[in-house]
Amino acid sequence: MAEVIKNRYDFVILFDVENGNPNGDPDAGNMPRMDQETGHGLITDVCLKRKIRNYVEAVYGEKTGYRIYIKQNVPMERTNLRGV
């Protein structure tokens, strides 16, 4: 089997939100997710992945090697048919 991952990379995503809702909870009427003990906002891994996908698509578009298979508001069947 070919060596797919030669190196491991760690990275940090840092962003600041003031008077906003970066990650609403659909089970709570889209209210911000909050840590009950500290009162700090919480961001889920799914929300972070979507932000990264949106950024890559906005900056690189359909450039080879940067194409995003999972797209927001595009059914998987349509993605499969287009080969995108």
ZAZADO-957086 format. One record per atom (N, C-alpha, C, O): residue number from 1; residue in three letters; atom name; x, y, z. Coordinates in steps of 0.001 Angstrom, whole numbers, plus 524288, in hexadecimal, padded with zeros to 5 digits. Layout:
(rec NUM; "Ala"; "CA"; (X; Y; Z))
...
//
This chain:
(rec 1; "Met"; "N"; (80347; 7FB5E; 80000))
(rec 1; "Met"; "CA"; (80000; 80000; 80000))
(rec 1; "Met"; "C"; (80372; 804DF; 80000))
(rec 1; "Met"; "O"; (80739; 80538; 802F5))
(rec 2; "Ala"; "N"; (8021E; 8088E; 7FCB4))
(rec 2; "Ala"; "CA"; (80521; 80D61; 7FC5C))
(rec 2; "Ala"; "C"; (80488; 81088; 80161))
(rec 2; "Ala"; "O"; (80078; 81067; 803F3))
(rec 3; "Glu"; "N"; (808A3; 81356; 802AF))
(rec 3; "Glu"; "CA"; (8087F; 81697; 80762))
(rec 3; "Glu"; "C"; (80573; 81B99; 80620))
(rec 3; "Glu"; "O"; (80767; 81F0A; 80365))
(rec 4; "Val"; "N"; (800B9; 81BF2; 8081E))
(rec 4; "Val"; "CA"; (7FD45; 82054; 806E4))
(rec 4; "Val"; "C"; (7FECA; 82527; 809F9))
(rec 4; "Val"; "O"; (7FF4C; 82967; 807C8))
(rec 5; "Ile"; "N"; (7FF82; 82481; 80F0B))
(rec 5; "Ile"; "CA"; (800E7; 828EF; 81263))
(rec 5; "Ile"; "C"; (8068A; 82842; 81423))
(rec 5; "Ile"; "O"; (807C8; 824B5; 81722))
(rec 6; "Lys"; "N"; (809EB; 82BAB; 81241))
(rec 6; "Lys"; "CA"; (80F6F; 82B62; 813AC))
(rec 6; "Lys"; "C"; (8108A; 82E59; 818B2))
(rec 6; "Lys"; "O"; (813DA; 82CC4; 81BCC))
(rec 7; "Asn"; "N"; (80DC9; 8329D; 8197B))
(rec 7; "Asn"; "CA"; (80EA2; 835DF; 81E10))
(rec 7; "Asn"; "C"; (8096F; 83708; 820B3))
(rec 7; "Asn"; "O"; (8054E; 836F1; 81E3B))
(rec 8; "Arg"; "N"; (809B7; 83816; 8259E))
(rec 8; "Arg"; "CA"; (8050B; 839A1; 82882))
(rec 8; "Arg"; "C"; (8054C; 83F81; 82962))
(rec 8; "Arg"; "O"; (80963; 8419F; 82AC4))
(rec 9; "Tyr"; "N"; (800E9; 84218; 82890))
(rec 9; "Tyr"; "CA"; (800AC; 847BB; 8293E))
(rec 9; "Tyr"; "C"; (7FC8B; 84917; 82D4C))
(rec 9; "Tyr"; "O"; (7F825; 84729; 82D0D))
(rec 10; "Asp"; "N"; (7FDF0; 84C5B; 830F6))
(rec 10; "Asp"; "CA"; (7FA37; 84E82; 834B5))
(rec 10; "Asp"; "C"; (7F979; 8543A; 8335C))
(rec 10; "Asp"; "O"; (7FD22; 856CE; 8319C))
(rec 11; "Phe"; "N"; (7F4D9; 85633; 83425))
(rec 11; "Phe"; "CA"; (7F3E0; 85BA8; 8330A))
(rec 11; "Phe"; "C"; (7EFDF; 85DC7; 836E0))
(rec 11; "Phe"; "O"; (7ED18; 85AD9; 8397C))
(rec 12; "Val"; "N"; (7EFA9; 862DE; 83723))
(rec 12; "Val"; "CA"; (7EC0F; 8658C; 83AA7))
(rec 12; "Val"; "C"; (7E8AB; 86935; 8376E))
(rec 12; "Val"; "O"; (7EA98; 86BF8; 833FF))
(rec 13; "Ile"; "N"; (7E3B0; 86935; 8388C))
(rec 13; "Ile"; "CA"; (7E01C; 86CF7; 8362D))
(rec 13; "Ile"; "C"; (7DE6B; 87095; 83A87))
(rec 13; "Ile"; "O"; (7DC1B; 86EE6; 83E64))
(rec 14; "Leu"; "N"; (7DF94; 87582; 839E2))
(rec 14; "Leu"; "CA"; (7DE46; 8795D; 83DD9))
(rec 14; "Leu"; "C"; (7DAC9; 87D7C; 83B66))
(rec 14; "Leu"; "O"; (7DC40; 87FF4; 8378A))
(rec 15; "Phe"; "N"; (7D636; 87E3A; 83D9F))
(rec 15; "Phe"; "CA"; (7D2DC; 88270; 83BCB))
(rec 15; "Phe"; "C"; (7CFEC; 884AB; 8406C))
(rec 15; "Phe"; "O"; (7CF3E; 8821A; 8446F))
(rec 16; "Asp"; "N"; (7CE38; 88972; 83FCB))
(rec 16; "Asp"; "CA"; (7CBB1; 88C55; 843F4))
(rec 16; "Asp"; "C"; (7C664; 88E35; 841FD))
(rec 16; "Asp"; "O"; (7C5FD; 89058; 83DB3))
(rec 17; "Val"; "N"; (7C269; 88D6A; 84513))
(rec 17; "Val"; "CA"; (7BD33; 88F1E; 843A0))
(rec 17; "Val"; "C"; (7BB19; 8929B; 847F9))
(rec 17; "Val"; "O"; (7BB2D; 89128; 84C8E))
(rec 18; "Glu"; "N"; (7B93F; 8972A; 8467D))
(rec 18; "Glu"; "CA"; (7B6EE; 89AB5; 84A43))
(rec 18; "Glu"; "C"; (7B164; 89BF5; 8487C))
(rec 18; "Glu"; "O"; (7B086; 89D71; 843FF))
(rec 19; "Asn"; "N"; (7ADB1; 89B59; 84C02))
(rec 19; "Asn"; "CA"; (7A82F; 89C59; 84AD4))
(rec 19; "Asn"; "C"; (7A64B; 89927; 84628))
(rec 19; "Asn"; "O"; (7A392; 89B22; 842B9))
(rec 20; "Gly"; "N"; (7A7CD; 89430; 8461B))
(rec 20; "Gly"; "CA"; (7A63F; 890C6; 841D7))
(rec 20; "Gly"; "C"; (7A54F; 88B42; 843C0))
(rec 20; "Gly"; "O"; (7A5F6; 88A1D; 84860))
(rec 21; "Asn"; "N"; (7A3CD; 887E2; 8403B))
(rec 21; "Asn"; "CA"; (7A2B2; 88272; 8416F))
(rec 21; "Asn"; "C"; (7A596; 87EFD; 83D89))
(rec 21; "Asn"; "O"; (7A36E; 87D9F; 83976))
(rec 22; "Pro"; "N"; (7AA71; 87D91; 83EBD))
(rec 22; "Pro"; "CA"; (7AD84; 87A8B; 83B00))
(rec 22; "Pro"; "C"; (7ABC2; 874E6; 83A5D))
(rec 22; "Pro"; "O"; (7AD1C; 87264; 8367E))
(rec 23; "Asn"; "N"; (7A8C3; 872DA; 83E1A))
(rec 23; "Asn"; "CA"; (7A74C; 86D5A; 83DE4))
(rec 23; "Asn"; "C"; (7A240; 86C78; 840EC))
(rec 23; "Asn"; "O"; (7A25D; 86AE1; 84575))
(rec 24; "Gly"; "N"; (79DD7; 86D7F; 83E68))
(rec 24; "Gly"; "CA"; (798D0; 86CE2; 840FD))
(rec 24; "Gly"; "C"; (7975F; 86735; 841DD))
(rec 24; "Gly"; "O"; (798EE; 863C6; 83EE0))
(rec 25; "Asp"; "N"; (79468; 86642; 845F2))
(rec 25; "Asp"; "CA"; (7929C; 86100; 84749))
(rec 25; "Asp"; "C"; (78D0B; 86052; 8454B))
(rec 25; "Asp"; "O"; (78975; 862B6; 8476D))
(rec 26; "Pro"; "N"; (78C35; 85D17; 84137))
(rec 26; "Pro"; "CA"; (786F6; 85C7E; 83F12))
(rec 26; "Pro"; "C"; (7830E; 85A28; 842F3))
(rec 26; "Pro"; "O"; (77E59; 85AF8; 84268))
(rec 27; "Asp"; "N"; (784F7; 85745; 846DA))
(rec 27; "Asp"; "CA"; (78176; 854FB; 84AC6))
(rec 27; "Asp"; "C"; (77FAD; 85902; 84ECA))
(rec 27; "Asp"; "O"; (77C1D; 857F5; 851D8))
(rec 28; "Ala"; "N"; (7821F; 85D9A; 84ECF))
(rec 28; "Ala"; "CA"; (780CA; 861B1; 8529D))
(rec 28; "Ala"; "C"; (77F20; 866AD; 84FCA))
(rec 28; "Ala"; "O"; (7804E; 86AFA; 85195))
(rec 29; "Gly"; "N"; (77C69; 86621; 84B6B))
(rec 29; "Gly"; "CA"; (77A8B; 86AB6; 8489A))
(rec 29; "Gly"; "C"; (77EE2; 86DFD; 84646))
(rec 29; "Gly"; "O"; (77E4E; 872BB; 845BA))
(rec 30; "Asn"; "N"; (7833F; 86B85; 844E3))
(rec 30; "Asn"; "CA"; (787DB; 86E03; 84297))
(rec 30; "Asn"; "C"; (78A92; 871E0; 84643))
(rec 30; "Asn"; "O"; (78D5B; 87562; 84483))
(rec 31; "Met"; "N"; (789BE; 87132; 84B52))
(rec 31; "Met"; "CA"; (78C8D; 87464; 84F2E))
(rec 31; "Met"; "C"; (79252; 872CC; 84F16))
(rec 31; "Met"; "O"; (79394; 86E5C; 84DBC))
(rec 32; "Pro"; "N"; (795D4; 87666; 85085))
(rec 32; "Pro"; "CA"; (79B65; 8750F; 85095))
(rec 32; "Pro"; "C"; (79C86; 87093; 8545B))
(rec 32; "Pro"; "O"; (79A18; 8701F; 8587B))
(rec 33; "Arg"; "N"; (7A036; 86D55; 852E0))
(rec 33; "Arg"; "CA"; (7A1E7; 86918; 8565F))
(rec 33; "Arg"; "C"; (7A576; 86B82; 85A7C))
(rec 33; "Arg"; "O"; (7A928; 86E4B; 85930))
(rec 34; "Met"; "N"; (7A45B; 86A74; 85F5F))
(rec 34; "Met"; "CA"; (7A749; 86CDE; 863A7))
(rec 34; "Met"; "C"; (7A930; 868BB; 86779))
(rec 34; "Met"; "O"; (7A689; 864D5; 8686A))
(rec 35; "Asp"; "N"; (7ADD1; 869A0; 869AA))
(rec 35; "Asp"; "CA"; (7AFBC; 8667A; 86DFD))
(rec 35; "Asp"; "C"; (7ACFB; 86877; 872DE))
(rec 35; "Asp"; "O"; (7AD83; 86D0A; 87442))
(rec 36; "Gln"; "N"; (7AA12; 8651A; 87573))
(rec 36; "Gln"; "CA"; (7A6EE; 866B5; 879F1))
(rec 36; "Gln"; "C"; (7AA38; 868AA; 87E83))
(rec 36; "Gln"; "O"; (7A86E; 86BF9; 88181))
(rec 37; "Glu"; "N"; (7AF06; 866AA; 87F1B))
(rec 37; "Glu"; "CA"; (7B24A; 86836; 88382))
(rec 37; "Glu"; "C"; (7B51E; 86D5A; 8829C))
(rec 37; "Glu"; "O"; (7B58B; 87086; 88633))
(rec 38; "Thr"; "N"; (7B70E; 86E3C; 87DE1))
(rec 38; "Thr"; "CA"; (7BA33; 872ED; 87CE0))
(rec 38; "Thr"; "C"; (7B737; 87736; 87A0D))
(rec 38; "Thr"; "O"; (7B8BE; 87BC5; 87A3D))
(rec 39; "Gly"; "N"; (7B2F4; 875C7; 8776A))
(rec 39; "Gly"; "CA"; (7B00D; 8799C; 8745D))
(rec 39; "Gly"; "C"; (7B286; 87ABF; 86F13))
(rec 39; "Gly"; "O"; (7B09B; 87E17; 86C32))
(rec 40; "His"; "N"; (7B6C9; 87800; 86DBD))
(rec 40; "His"; "CA"; (7B953; 878AD; 868AA))
(rec 40; "His"; "C"; (7B649; 875BA; 86477))
(rec 40; "His"; "O"; (7B3D9; 871B7; 86581))
(rec 41; "Gly"; "N"; (7B67D; 877CC; 85FBA))
(rec 41; "Gly"; "CA"; (7B3FA; 8752E; 85B5E))
(rec 41; "Gly"; "C"; (7B6EB; 8704C; 859C6))
(rec 41; "Gly"; "O"; (7BBAE; 87001; 85A5D))
(rec 42; "Leu"; "N"; (7B41F; 86C82; 857C5))
(rec 42; "Leu"; "CA"; (7B66F; 867A1; 855E7))
(rec 42; "Leu"; "C"; (7B5B4; 86730; 85003))
(rec 42; "Leu"; "O"; (7B1C1; 868EB; 84DE3))
(rec 43; "Ile"; "N"; (7B980; 864E4; 84D6F))
(rec 43; "Ile"; "CA"; (7B946; 863E9; 847DC))
(rec 43; "Ile"; "C"; (7BA02; 85E0F; 8470F))
(rec 43; "Ile"; "O"; (7BDAC; 85BC7; 8492D))
(rec 44; "Thr"; "N"; (7B693; 85B9D; 84409))
(rec 44; "Thr"; "CA"; (7B70D; 85603; 8431B))
(rec 44; "Thr"; "C"; (7BB02; 854EB; 83EC5))
(rec 44; "Thr"; "O"; (7BC59; 85863; 83BB9))
(rec 45; "Asp"; "N"; (7BCD6; 85015; 83E8A))
(rec 45; "Asp"; "CA"; (7C074; 84E89; 83A6A))
(rec 45; "Asp"; "C"; (7BDEC; 84EFC; 8350D))
(rec 45; "Asp"; "O"; (7C08C; 85048; 8313C))
(rec 46; "Val"; "N"; (7B8E1; 84DED; 834BB))
(rec 46; "Val"; "CA"; (7B615; 84E50; 82FC6))
(rec 46; "Val"; "C"; (7B613; 853F9; 82DDA))
(rec 46; "Val"; "O"; (7B6C7; 854F7; 82933))
(rec 47; "Cys"; "N"; (7B549; 8579F; 83163))
(rec 47; "Cys"; "CA"; (7B54C; 85D2A; 82FFC))
(rec 47; "Cys"; "C"; (7BAB1; 85ECD; 82E00))
(rec 47; "Cys"; "O"; (7BB17; 861A8; 82A27))
(rec 48; "Leu"; "N"; (7BED2; 85D03; 8309A))
(rec 48; "Leu"; "CA"; (7C421; 85E52; 82EDF))
(rec 48; "Leu"; "C"; (7C546; 85C17; 8297A))
(rec 48; "Leu"; "O"; (7C78C; 85EBE; 8262C))
(rec 49; "Lys"; "N"; (7C3B4; 85739; 82896))
(rec 49; "Lys"; "CA"; (7C490; 854D9; 82371))
(rec 49; "Lys"; "C"; (7C1C0; 857E0; 81F29))
(rec 49; "Lys"; "O"; (7C3E4; 858A6; 81AED))
(rec 50; "Arg"; "N"; (7BCF7; 85996; 8203E))
(rec 50; "Arg"; "CA"; (7BA08; 85C99; 81C5A))
(rec 50; "Arg"; "C"; (7BCAE; 861C8; 81B45))
(rec 50; "Arg"; "O"; (7BCDF; 86376; 816C5))
(rec 51; "Lys"; "N"; (7BEBB; 86461; 81F42))
(rec 51; "Lys"; "CA"; (7C172; 8695C; 81E7A))
(rec 51; "Lys"; "C"; (7C65B; 86899; 81B23))
(rec 51; "Lys"; "O"; (7C789; 86BD5; 817C8))
(rec 52; "Ile"; "N"; (7C933; 86458; 81C0E))
(rec 52; "Ile"; "CA"; (7CDE9; 86334; 81901))
(rec 52; "Ile"; "C"; (7CC70; 86201; 8135A))
(rec 52; "Ile"; "O"; (7CEEC; 863F9; 80FBD))
(rec 53; "Arg"; "N"; (7C865; 85EC6; 81290))
(rec 53; "Arg"; "CA"; (7C6AD; 85D82; 80D38))
(rec 53; "Arg"; "C"; (7C4F9; 8625F; 80A46))
(rec 53; "Arg"; "O"; (7C656; 8630F; 805B6))
(rec 54; "Asn"; "N"; (7C1F8; 865C8; 80CE1))
(rec 54; "Asn"; "CA"; (7C033; 86A97; 80A59))
(rec 54; "Asn"; "C"; (7C4CF; 86E13; 808E5))
(rec 54; "Asn"; "O"; (7C4D3; 87076; 804B8))
(rec 55; "Tyr"; "N"; (7C8B8; 86E61; 80C51))
(rec 55; "Tyr"; "CA"; (7CD56; 87197; 80B3A))
(rec 55; "Tyr"; "C"; (7D059; 86F6A; 80687))
(rec 55; "Tyr"; "O"; (7D1B8; 87255; 802F6))
(rec 56; "Val"; "N"; (7D15B; 86A51; 8068A))
(rec 56; "Val"; "CA"; (7D451; 867ED; 80240))
(rec 56; "Val"; "C"; (7D171; 868A2; 7FD19))
(rec 56; "Val"; "O"; (7D3DB; 869D2; 7F91D))
(rec 57; "Glu"; "N"; (7CC4B; 867E8; 7FD24))
(rec 57; "Glu"; "CA"; (7C94D; 8688A; 7F853))
(rec 57; "Glu"; "C"; (7C95D; 86E3A; 7F676))
(rec 57; "Glu"; "O"; (7C9AA; 86F39; 7F1C5))
(rec 58; "Ala"; "N"; (7C915; 871EB; 7FA12))
(rec 58; "Ala"; "CA"; (7C914; 8777A; 7F89D))
(rec 58; "Ala"; "C"; (7CE5C; 8792C; 7F675))
(rec 58; "Ala"; "O"; (7CE99; 87C3A; 7F2C0))
(rec 59; "Val"; "N"; (7D292; 87739; 7F8BF))
(rec 59; "Val"; "CA"; (7D7D0; 878E9; 7F729))
(rec 59; "Val"; "C"; (7D9C6; 875EB; 7F25D))
(rec 59; "Val"; "O"; (7DC03; 87846; 7EED1))
(rec 60; "Tyr"; "N"; (7D8F6; 870C3; 7F236))
(rec 60; "Tyr"; "CA"; (7DB30; 86D88; 7EE13))
(rec 60; "Tyr"; "C"; (7D74C; 86BBD; 7E9F2))
(rec 60; "Tyr"; "O"; (7D8DB; 869E2; 7E5CB))
(rec 61; "Gly"; "N"; (7D241; 86C45; 7EB0C))
(rec 61; "Gly"; "CA"; (7CE3F; 86ABF; 7E73F))
(rec 61; "Gly"; "C"; (7CEC4; 86517; 7E592))
(rec 61; "Gly"; "O"; (7CF1E; 8619B; 7E8DD))
(rec 62; "Glu"; "N"; (7CED0; 86427; 7E08D))
(rec 62; "Glu"; "CA"; (7CF21; 85EDA; 7DE63))
(rec 62; "Glu"; "C"; (7D4AF; 85D6C; 7DCC1))
(rec 62; "Glu"; "O"; (7D56C; 859CF; 7D9AC))
(rec 63; "Lys"; "N"; (7D886; 86028; 7DEBE))
(rec 63; "Lys"; "CA"; (7DDFD; 85F1F; 7DD70))
(rec 63; "Lys"; "C"; (7DF64; 85978; 7DED9))
(rec 63; "Lys"; "O"; (7DDD7; 85787; 7E2F6))
(rec 64; "Thr"; "N"; (7E247; 856E5; 7DB7A))
(rec 64; "Thr"; "CA"; (7E3D2; 8517A; 7DC4E))
(rec 64; "Thr"; "C"; (7E6A4; 850E0; 7E183))
(rec 64; "Thr"; "O"; (7EA2F; 853DD; 7E2C9))
(rec 65; "Gly"; "N"; (7E500; 84CF6; 7E47B))
(rec 65; "Gly"; "CA"; (7E75B; 84BDF; 7E983))
(rec 65; "Gly"; "C"; (7E49D; 84E90; 7EE0E))
(rec 65; "Gly"; "O"; (7E5B9; 84D60; 7F294))
(rec 66; "Tyr"; "N"; (7E114; 85224; 7ECEE))
(rec 66; "Tyr"; "CA"; (7DE4D; 854F8; 7F10C))
(rec 66; "Tyr"; "C"; (7D866; 85459; 7F0AF))
(rec 66; "Tyr"; "O"; (7D58D; 856C3; 7F3B6))
(rec 67; "Arg"; "N"; (7D688; 85134; 7ED17))
(rec 67; "Arg"; "CA"; (7D0F1; 85090; 7EC43))
(rec 67; "Arg"; "C"; (7CE6B; 84E0F; 7F112))
(rec 67; "Arg"; "O"; (7D07B; 84A46; 7F333))
(rec 68; "Ile"; "N"; (7CA07; 85022; 7F2C0))
(rec 68; "Ile"; "CA"; (7C735; 84E28; 7F749))
(rec 68; "Ile"; "C"; (7C2C4; 84AA5; 7F563))
(rec 68; "Ile"; "O"; (7BF69; 84C54; 7F262))
(rec 69; "Tyr"; "N"; (7C2CB; 845C7; 7F729))
(rec 69; "Tyr"; "CA"; (7BEC5; 8420E; 7F585))
(rec 69; "Tyr"; "C"; (7B99B; 84316; 7F851))
(rec 69; "Tyr"; "O"; (7B576; 84306; 7F5E0))
(rec 70; "Ile"; "N"; (7B9D9; 84409; 7FD6A))
(rec 70; "Ile"; "CA"; (7B524; 84517; 8007E))
(rec 70; "Ile"; "C"; (7B402; 84AE6; 80020))
(rec 70; "Ile"; "O"; (7B707; 84E16; 80216))
(rec 71; "Lys"; "N"; (7AFB3; 84C4E; 7FDA6))
(rec 71; "Lys"; "CA"; (7AE62; 851CE; 7FCED))
(rec 71; "Lys"; "C"; (7A962; 8531B; 7FFDC))
(rec 71; "Lys"; "O"; (7A5E4; 84FD8; 80065))
(rec 72; "Gln"; "N"; (7A91A; 857E8; 801BD))
(rec 72; "Gln"; "CA"; (7A488; 859A7; 8049B))
(rec 72; "Gln"; "C"; (79FFA; 85A7D; 800D8))
(rec 72; "Gln"; "O"; (7A099; 85CDE; 7FCB6))
(rec 73; "Asn"; "N"; (79B64; 85881; 80252))
(rec 73; "Asn"; "CA"; (7968E; 85908; 7FF46))
(rec 73; "Asn"; "C"; (796CB; 85671; 7F9EA))
(rec 73; "Asn"; "O"; (793E5; 857FC; 7F667))
(rec 74; "Val"; "N"; (79A36; 8527F; 7F92F))
(rec 74; "Val"; "CA"; (79A74; 84F85; 7F457))
(rec 74; "Val"; "C"; (799D1; 849C4; 7F5BD))
(rec 74; "Val"; "O"; (79D1F; 84795; 7F877))
(rec 75; "Pro"; "N"; (7959A; 84744; 7F3EA))
(rec 75; "Pro"; "CA"; (794C8; 841BD; 7F51F))
(rec 75; "Pro"; "C"; (7994C; 83E62; 7F310))
(rec 75; "Pro"; "O"; (79B82; 83F80; 7EEF1))
(rec 76; "Met"; "N"; (79A9F; 83A49; 7F5F9))
(rec 76; "Met"; "CA"; (79EF1; 836D9; 7F47C))
(rec 76; "Met"; "C"; (79E04; 83473; 7EF1C))
(rec 76; "Met"; "O"; (7A1B9; 833BD; 7EC22))
(rec 77; "Glu"; "N"; (79922; 83331; 7EDD3))
(rec 77; "Glu"; "CA"; (797FA; 830D8; 7E8BC))
(rec 77; "Glu"; "C"; (799A8; 83476; 7E449))
(rec 77; "Glu"; "O"; (79BEA; 832AF; 7E06E))
(rec 78; "Arg"; "N"; (79891; 83982; 7E4D1))
(rec 78; "Arg"; "CA"; (79A14; 83D40; 7E0C6))
(rec 78; "Arg"; "C"; (7A00A; 83DC5; 7E078))
(rec 78; "Arg"; "O"; (7A23B; 83E51; 7DC39))
(rec 79; "Thr"; "N"; (7A29B; 83D99; 7E4F2))
(rec 79; "Thr"; "CA"; (7A853; 83DE8; 7E4FF))
(rec 79; "Thr"; "C"; (7AA99; 8393C; 7E227))
(rec 79; "Thr"; "O"; (7AE44; 839D0; 7DF19))
(rec 80; "Asn"; "N"; (7A872; 83492; 7E31F))
(rec 80; "Asn"; "CA"; (7AA5D; 82FD4; 7E08D))
(rec 80; "Asn"; "C"; (7A98F; 8300F; 7DAA2))
(rec 80; "Asn"; "O"; (7ACFC; 82E7C; 7D7A6))
(rec 81; "Leu"; "N"; (7A517; 831FE; 7D8F9))
(rec 81; "Leu"; "CA"; (7A3F2; 8324D; 7D356))
(rec 81; "Leu"; "C"; (7A783; 83616; 7D086))
(rec 81; "Leu"; "O"; (7A926; 83510; 7CC1E))
(rec 82; "Arg"; "N"; (7A8BE; 83A78; 7D304))
(rec 82; "Arg"; "CA"; (7AC12; 83E6D; 7D087))
(rec 82; "Arg"; "C"; (7B1D6; 83CF1; 7D0C8))
(rec 82; "Arg"; "O"; (7B508; 83F1E; 7CDEC))
(rec 83; "Gly"; "N"; (7B32B; 83941; 7D42F))
(rec 83; "Gly"; "CA"; (7B8A6; 837E5; 7D4BF))
(rec 83; "Gly"; "C"; (7BBB8; 83C13; 7D79D))
(rec 83; "Gly"; "O"; (7C07D; 83C6A; 7D71A))
(rec 84; "Val"; "N"; (7B8FC; 83F3A; 7DA99))
(rec 84; "Val"; "CA"; (7BB88; 84375; 7DD8C))
(rec 84; "Val"; "C"; (7BD04; 8418E; 7E2D1))
(rec 84; "Val"; "O"; (7BF36; 84482; 7E5EA))
//
